[in-house]
Amino acid sequence: MAEKTAEKKRRTLPPGSPDSLKDVLKAVEDTFRTEISFGDPVPLSDKEAQDQLKAILADLAATRQFAQTLARGDLYEDLPVTGRTAGCLKALQANLRHLTWQTGQIASGDLSQRVHFMGDFSDSFNTMVERLSEEKLNRAHREEELQRVNTTLADEVAERRKIEDALRRANEKISMLSSITRHDIRNQLQVLQGYLELTLHTAKDPVLLNYINREKQAAAAIAGQVEFMKYYESLGVNAPEWQDISRQAHAAITHLPIPGTTDIVIDIPPIKVFADGLIEKVFYNLLENTLRHGERVSRIRLSFHETNHGAEIVYEDNGVGISPEDKPFLFQKGFGKNTGLGLFLSQEILAITGLTIREEGVPGNGVRFVIVVPKGAYRFSSTG
């Protein structure tokens, strides 16, 4: 196919054409400027001139072919032509070969390469390599600095682990001591409460009976404080996890004596909240407060809805509600008609993962506690 194409491009002057400078120039121009080549050169009467023209046309065709090959990026074709023009092309080929080799060296990491034989290109090339060298040096400095920082951090982490291990062992001992102490206090309280009951049934003096009732209240308060210590000591001990809110609420219900006249509705979709494992105690405390102080509660409802800032878990009942005077102090430690610790503990449990709680019910119409869950701290779960 290539031979046929070349044959089509050949041009042969008819034999016997007269000597013509115009024809000679045309043959040279066609060979230099186009891809036309001649099977036989322009017929000249002078054989030496004929041979010379044939050699010139052949050199021009070879030079043209070499230049085309060089332009395509092939740097390894030979040019069987001598002379200044051919020499320049061969020099360019050699320079490009060397430049290609230098570029390969740079790619492999040798940034000492410089070009000094291609004029303005050399300046640009050398500037590029120098910047690469500077960047490599800067990167080496940064890596050294990062290595020093990593070493320092590793030492700090190791030291922190030692401290954490020591704190963990100390906390374990404190927890054990606290557990033993609580157990002993509960045992002694049971003894005390037993004797108070016996005294209450045998005493007849109204003044003495009043004192005994107050002692019973004090003993009950101590028992509540001991129970609070148990839960507060557990805050943050275990890492927070994704808690199934509906499941936690149902679990809290099972631990309380819910009257048959009270209807509990849990209107919560399959949702999980990132919270401390004690979040069940939050629902327990809310339910217990309703049963203890709601007076005429017949309905309790837990619901969930999303907001512009995250989501809200809402606890409502239809009891007597909370007086305006008590609202500002609800979550303060020790405030309340019983131990005054339940709502304070609930607030502390929620705060571990950034959840908050507030009360916005209408006095006389029941309570409405709103647990605010930030964005990213809840997710829907198809498995419930």
C-alpha positions as CSV (number, residue, x, y, z in Angstrom):
1,M,0.0,0.0,0.0
2,A,2.9,2.4,0.9
3,E,4.6,1.6,-2.4
4,K,1.4,2.4,-4.4
5,T,1.1,5.7,-2.5
6,A,4.7,6.6,-3.2
7,E,4.2,5.6,-6.8
8,K,1.3,8.0,-7.1
9,K,3.4,10.8,-5.7
10,R,6.2,10.3,-8.2
11,R,6.4,12.7,-11.0
12,T,8.5,12.1,-14.2
13,L,9.0,14.8,-16.8
14,P,8.5,13.5,-20.4
15,P,11.7,12.5,-22.1
16,G,13.1,15.0,-24.4
17,S,11.9,18.1,-22.5
18,P,14.2,21.1,-23.2
19,D,16.7,22.3,-20.6
20,S,14.8,24.7,-18.4
21,L,15.8,26.5,-15.2
22,K,12.2,26.8,-14.4
23,D,11.8,23.0,-14.5
24,V,14.9,22.5,-12.3
25,L,13.7,25.0,-9.8
26,K,10.2,23.4,-9.8
27,A,11.8,20.0,-9.1
28,V,13.8,21.4,-6.2
29,E,10.8,23.2,-4.8
30,D,8.6,20.2,-5.0
31,T,11.2,18.0,-3.3
32,F,11.8,20.6,-0.5
33,R,8.3,21.8,0.1
34,T,6.1,18.7,-0.7
35,E,6.3,15.0,-0.5
36,I,6.7,14.6,-4.2
37,S,9.8,12.7,-5.3
38,F,11.2,12.1,-8.8
39,G,11.9,8.8,-10.5
40,D,14.1,10.6,-12.9
41,P,15.3,14.1,-12.5
42,V,14.7,16.9,-15.1
43,P,16.5,15.7,-18.3
44,L,19.6,17.9,-18.8
45,S,22.0,17.8,-21.8
46,D,24.9,17.9,-19.4
47,K,25.3,14.4,-17.7
48,E,27.4,15.8,-14.9
49,A,24.7,18.4,-14.2
50,Q,22.1,15.7,-14.5
51,D,23.9,13.5,-11.8
52,Q,24.4,16.5,-9.6
53,L,20.8,17.5,-9.7
54,K,19.8,13.9,-9.0
55,A,22.1,13.9,-5.9
56,I,20.7,17.2,-4.7
57,L,17.1,16.1,-5.0
58,A,17.9,12.8,-3.2
59,D,19.6,14.7,-0.3
60,L,16.7,17.1,-0.1
61,A,14.2,14.1,0.1
62,A,16.3,12.4,2.7
63,T,16.7,15.6,4.8
64,R,12.9,16.2,4.5
65,Q,12.2,12.7,5.6
66,F,14.6,13.1,8.6
67,A,13.1,16.4,9.6
68,Q,9.6,14.8,9.5
69,T,10.7,11.8,11.6
70,L,12.4,14.2,14.1
71,A,9.2,16.3,14.4
72,R,7.3,13.1,15.3
73,G,9.7,12.5,18.2
74,D,11.8,9.7,16.7
75,L,15.3,10.6,17.7
76,Y,17.1,7.6,16.4
77,E,16.8,7.7,12.6
78,D,20.1,8.2,10.7
79,L,20.5,11.0,8.1
80,P,22.9,9.8,5.3
81,V,23.5,13.4,4.2
82,T,26.4,15.7,4.8
83,G,26.6,19.5,4.8
84,R,25.8,22.4,7.1
85,T,22.0,22.0,7.1
86,A,22.2,18.2,7.7
87,G,24.8,18.9,10.4
88,C,22.5,21.3,12.2
89,L,19.7,18.7,12.1
90,K,22.0,16.0,13.4
91,A,23.2,18.4,16.1
92,L,19.5,19.1,17.1
93,Q,18.9,15.3,17.1
94,A,21.9,14.8,19.4
95,N,20.8,17.6,21.7
96,L,17.3,16.2,21.9
97,R,18.7,12.7,22.7
98,H,20.8,14.1,25.5
99,L,18.0,16.2,26.8
100,T,15.8,13.1,26.8
101,W,18.4,11.3,28.8
102,Q,18.8,14.2,31.2
103,T,15.0,14.3,31.7
104,G,15.0,10.6,32.6
105,Q,17.8,11.2,35.1
106,I,15.7,14.0,36.7
107,A,12.7,11.7,36.8
108,S,14.8,9.1,38.7
109,G,15.8,11.8,41.3
110,D,19.1,13.2,39.9
111,L,18.5,17.0,40.2
112,S,22.0,17.9,39.4
113,Q,21.3,17.9,35.6
114,R,21.6,21.2,33.8
115,V,21.3,22.2,30.1
116,H,23.8,24.7,28.5
117,F,23.4,24.1,24.8
118,M,19.9,25.3,23.9
119,G,19.7,29.0,24.5
120,D,16.5,30.3,26.2
121,F,15.2,26.8,26.6
122,S,18.3,26.0,28.7
123,D,17.4,28.9,31.1
124,S,13.9,27.8,31.5
125,F,14.9,24.1,31.9
126,N,17.6,24.9,34.5
127,T,15.2,27.2,36.4
128,M,12.7,24.3,36.6
129,V,15.3,21.9,37.9
130,E,16.5,24.4,40.4
131,R,13.0,24.8,41.8
132,L,12.6,21.1,41.9
133,S,15.8,20.9,43.8
134,E,14.6,23.6,46.3
135,E,11.3,21.8,46.7
136,K,13.1,18.5,47.3
137,L,15.3,20.1,49.9
138,N,12.4,21.8,51.6
139,R,10.5,18.5,51.6
140,A,13.5,16.8,53.2
141,H,13.5,19.5,55.9
142,R,9.8,19.0,56.4
143,E,10.2,15.3,56.6
144,E,12.9,15.7,59.2
145,E,10.8,18.0,61.2
146,L,7.8,15.7,61.0
147,Q,10.0,12.8,62.1
148,R,11.1,14.8,65.1
149,V,7.5,15.7,65.9
150,N,6.5,12.1,65.5
151,T,9.2,11.0,67.8
152,T,8.1,13.6,70.4
153,L,4.5,12.6,70.0
154,A,5.4,8.9,70.4
155,D,7.2,9.7,73.6
156,E,4.3,11.8,74.8
157,V,1.8,9.1,73.9
158,A,3.9,6.5,75.8
159,E,4.1,8.7,78.8
160,R,0.4,9.4,78.6
161,R,-0.3,5.7,78.5
162,K,1.7,5.2,81.6
163,I,-0.3,7.9,83.3
164,E,-3.6,6.6,82.0
165,D,-2.7,3.1,83.2
166,A,-1.8,4.5,86.7
167,L,-5.1,6.5,86.7
168,R,-7.0,3.4,85.6
169,R,-5.6,1.3,88.4
170,A,-6.3,4.1,90.9
171,N,-9.8,4.4,89.7
172,E,-10.3,0.7,89.9
173,K,-9.2,0.8,93.5
174,I,-11.4,3.8,94.3
175,S,-14.4,2.1,92.6
176,M,-13.8,-1.0,94.6
177,L,-13.5,0.9,97.8
178,S,-16.6,3.0,96.9
179,S,-18.6,-0.2,96.1
180,I,-17.6,-1.8,99.4
181,T,-18.4,1.4,101.3
182,R,-21.8,1.7,99.6
183,H,-22.6,-2.0,100.4
184,D,-21.7,-1.5,104.1
185,I,-23.7,1.7,104.3
186,R,-26.8,0.0,102.7
187,N,-26.5,-2.8,105.2
188,Q,-26.3,-0.5,108.1
189,L,-29.2,1.6,106.8
190,Q,-31.3,-1.5,106.5
191,V,-30.5,-2.3,110.1
192,L,-31.3,1.3,111.1
193,Q,-34.5,1.4,109.1
194,G,-35.5,-1.9,110.7
195,Y,-35.0,-0.6,114.2
196,L,-36.8,2.6,113.3
197,E,-39.8,0.6,112.1
198,L,-39.8,-1.4,115.4
199,T,-39.5,1.8,117.4
200,L,-42.3,3.4,115.4
201,H,-44.6,0.5,116.3
202,T,-43.8,0.5,120.0
203,A,-43.5,4.2,120.7
204,K,-46.7,6.0,121.9
205,D,-45.4,9.5,122.6
206,P,-46.4,11.8,119.7
207,V,-43.2,13.9,120.0
208,L,-41.1,10.7,119.8
209,L,-43.1,9.4,116.9
210,N,-42.5,12.7,115.1
211,Y,-38.7,12.3,115.7
212,I,-38.8,8.7,114.4
213,N,-40.6,9.8,111.2
214,R,-38.0,12.4,110.6
215,E,-35.2,9.8,111.2
216,K,-36.9,7.6,108.6
217,Q,-36.9,10.4,106.1
218,A,-33.2,11.1,106.8
219,A,-32.4,7.4,106.4
220,A,-34.3,7.3,103.1
221,A,-32.4,10.4,101.9
222,I,-29.1,8.7,102.8
223,A,-30.2,5.6,100.8
224,G,-31.0,7.9,97.8
225,Q,-27.6,9.6,98.1
226,V,-25.9,6.2,98.1
227,E,-27.9,5.1,95.0
228,F,-26.9,8.4,93.3
229,M,-23.3,7.8,94.1
230,K,-23.5,4.4,92.3
231,Y,-24.8,5.9,89.1
232,Y,-22.7,9.1,89.2
233,E,-19.6,7.0,89.7
234,S,-20.4,5.1,86.4
235,L,-20.7,8.3,84.3
236,G,-18.2,8.2,81.4
237,V,-16.6,5.0,82.6
238,N,-17.5,3.3,79.3
239,A,-17.1,4.9,75.9
240,P,-20.4,6.3,74.5
241,E,-22.1,4.1,71.9
242,W,-25.0,4.3,69.5
243,Q,-28.0,3.7,71.7
244,D,-31.4,2.4,70.5
245,I,-33.7,5.0,72.1
246,S,-36.9,3.0,71.8
247,R,-35.3,0.0,73.4
248,Q,-33.8,2.1,76.2
249,A,-37.2,3.6,76.9
250,H,-38.9,0.3,77.0
251,A,-36.2,-1.1,79.3
252,A,-36.8,1.8,81.8
253,I,-40.5,1.1,81.8
254,T,-40.0,-2.5,82.9
255,H,-38.2,-1.4,86.0
256,L,-41.1,0.7,87.3
257,P,-44.5,-0.1,88.7
258,I,-46.6,1.5,86.0
259,P,-50.3,1.6,87.1
260,G,-52.8,-0.1,84.8
261,T,-54.7,3.2,84.5
262,T,-51.6,5.0,82.9
263,D,-51.2,4.7,79.1
264,I,-47.6,4.9,77.8
265,V,-47.1,5.7,74.1
266,I,-43.6,5.5,72.6
267,D,-43.8,7.2,69.2
268,I,-40.1,6.9,68.3
269,P,-38.9,5.6,64.8
270,P,-35.9,3.3,64.5
271,I,-33.4,5.8,65.8
272,K,-30.1,5.6,67.5
273,V,-28.4,8.3,69.5
274,F,-24.7,8.6,70.3
275,A,-24.9,8.6,74.1
276,D,-23.6,7.2,77.4
277,G,-25.0,3.7,78.2
278,L,-26.7,5.2,81.3
279,I,-29.2,7.0,79.0
280,E,-31.8,4.4,80.1
281,K,-31.5,6.0,83.6
282,V,-32.7,9.4,82.0
283,F,-36.0,7.8,80.9
284,Y,-36.2,6.0,84.2
285,N,-35.9,9.3,86.2
286,L,-38.4,11.1,84.0
287,L,-40.9,8.2,84.4
288,E,-40.3,8.0,88.1
289,N,-40.9,11.7,88.6
290,T,-44.2,11.4,86.7
291,L,-45.3,8.5,88.9
292,R,-44.1,10.2,92.1
293,H,-45.3,13.8,91.5
294,G,-47.7,13.8,88.5
295,E,-50.7,13.1,90.9
296,R,-53.3,12.5,88.2
297,V,-51.3,11.1,85.2
298,S,-53.2,8.9,82.8
299,R,-51.0,9.3,79.7
300,I,-47.3,9.5,79.1
301,R,-45.8,10.0,75.6
302,L,-42.3,9.8,74.2
303,S,-41.9,11.2,70.6
304,F,-39.1,12.2,68.2
305,H,-38.8,14.8,65.5
306,E,-36.1,16.5,63.5
307,T,-35.3,20.2,63.6
308,N,-33.1,22.7,61.7
309,H,-30.4,22.1,64.3
310,G,-30.7,18.4,64.8
311,A,-33.5,16.5,66.6
312,E,-35.6,16.4,69.7
313,I,-36.8,13.6,71.9
314,V,-39.9,14.8,73.8
315,Y,-41.2,13.3,77.0
316,E,-44.7,14.5,78.0
317,D,-47.4,13.6,80.6
318,N,-50.8,15.0,81.5
319,G,-50.2,15.4,85.2
320,V,-50.1,18.6,87.3
321,G,-46.9,19.8,85.7
322,I,-44.2,21.9,87.4
323,S,-44.8,25.3,89.0
324,P,-43.2,28.4,87.5
325,E,-41.3,28.9,90.7
326,D,-39.6,25.5,90.5
327,K,-38.7,25.5,86.8
328,P,-35.4,27.5,87.1
329,F,-34.0,25.0,89.7
330,L,-35.2,21.7,88.2
331,F,-31.7,20.5,87.2
332,Q,-29.8,21.7,90.3
333,K,-28.3,19.1,92.5
334,G,-30.4,18.5,95.6
335,F,-33.5,20.4,94.4
336,G,-36.8,18.5,94.6
337,K,-39.3,16.9,96.8
338,N,-37.4,13.6,97.0
339,T,-33.6,13.2,96.8
340,G,-33.3,16.1,94.2
341,L,-30.7,14.0,92.3
342,G,-32.6,12.4,89.4
343,L,-32.9,15.3,87.0
344,F,-29.4,16.5,87.9
345,L,-28.0,13.0,87.1
346,S,-30.0,12.9,83.8
347,Q,-28.5,16.2,82.7
348,E,-25.0,15.0,83.5
349,I,-25.6,11.7,81.6
350,L,-26.8,13.6,78.5
351,A,-24.0,16.2,78.6
352,I,-21.3,13.5,78.1
353,T,-22.1,13.5,74.3
354,G,-23.4,17.1,74.0
355,L,-27.1,16.4,74.5
356,T,-29.1,18.9,76.5
357,I,-32.4,18.8,78.3
358,R,-35.0,21.4,79.2
359,E,-38.6,21.6,80.5
360,E,-41.2,23.6,78.8
361,G,-44.5,22.2,80.0
362,V,-47.5,24.3,81.0
363,P,-48.2,24.2,84.8
364,G,-51.5,22.3,85.4
365,N,-51.3,20.6,82.0
366,G,-48.3,18.3,82.6
367,V,-44.6,18.2,82.0
368,R,-42.8,18.5,78.7
369,F,-39.1,17.6,78.8
370,V,-37.2,18.2,75.6
371,I,-33.9,16.3,75.0
372,V,-32.0,18.2,72.2
373,V,-29.8,16.0,70.0
374,P,-27.2,17.8,67.8
375,K,-26.8,17.0,64.1
376,G,-24.4,14.0,63.7
377,A,-25.4,12.6,67.1
378,Y,-28.3,10.6,65.8
379,R,-29.0,8.3,62.9
380,F,-31.9,6.2,61.6
381,S,-31.6,2.5,61.7
382,S,-33.6,0.1,59.5
383,T,-33.0,-2.7,62.1
384,G,-34.5,-0.6,64.9
